[in-house]
Amino acid sequence: MTQTMQSHDTMTQWKANYTQNVEKYLVHKAFNSEVFLTDSHRLDESSFEIAAFLPRAHTYYNDTQDSTRHDVSTLLEVFRQCSILVAHKFYGVALNSKFIFDSADFKVLHNEILENSPQSYQSIIKITILQVKHKRGNNYGLLLDMQLFIDSKKYATKIMDMSWFAPKIYEKLRGKVANENYTPLDNHQISSKSLGRNATTNIVITQFLQESQYFQTTIIPNQAHPAFFDHPLDHIPASLLIEASRQSSLLAIRDLYHLTPTDVYVSGIKIDFKAFCGLHNDNFCFIEKEHCIKNNNEIKITATIKANHTICAVSEIVFTLQG
């Protein structure tokens, strides 16, 4: 299955191949079922096009109560895979390098799936490198501007700042990290329906508390989850932290504004990652009520991930009311 796409500002045509996935090691996945990228093309020194076939029946990415749009978790994962592939394939970053994500600014611009056809799941991601980060003559990171198109419509954008380390430097940075499995907390305290999910296995928070000035949840780093942990990690991945922030925000929206997950959709996420979030800590998501702001058809919520007394991530999530 191929599709002809017009390249950025050139007159050349690129026929994106959707018939097979890229090599899984180029996107840091252990299973082919978790790879969504299918092809890539370099336009010039700092711009690229990547093809992705979005999943339609995935146990996590398609486990939503809203079938009229691609879930943000899917789009975020596609952008993540794109950034890793560009680093390895086009910038020669060693395959054993350790990656971290410093910050991201994600927006949904067009969110309706117009028809249930293969073309609704074929996407082209246009990437421009805004900055190559250097230190002592070596590249150690990229700042990427990514734009995802479906059927020639700009569906979503993401600016991502990421870095990587040689294994020895990473090990020194992380120190000695426990390599034992974490026993997940009971995640049935919060119904999946209240979080816009169908399967309880995709609930990543528990122990919801509402105090006078804030909400709090406890994060569940379930290492048996096939999407978040399809390969071993020594920390909670960024994707799980974002999902925990989103799920916690949905509970805040429910209690403050009496809205359900099908009443809103995520239209933007800004997040700064400040520290590793360990698998064996008590990790919490805090939402102060004064940082929940509703303005017309938008709700902005600031969520903070903490491990003990350390702030691991701070995100601002924008929800838009269905209209």
Helices and strands as residue ranges (DSSP letters): E 2-6, E 13-17, G 24-27, G 32-34, E 37-44, E 47-53, H 72-85, I 86-90, H 91-91, E 98-108, G 118-120, E 122-135, E 138-150, E 153-165, H 167-174, G 193-195, G 200-202, E 205-210, E 214-219, H 238-257, G 261-263, E 264-273, E 283-288, G 289-291, E 292-295, E 298-307, E 310-321
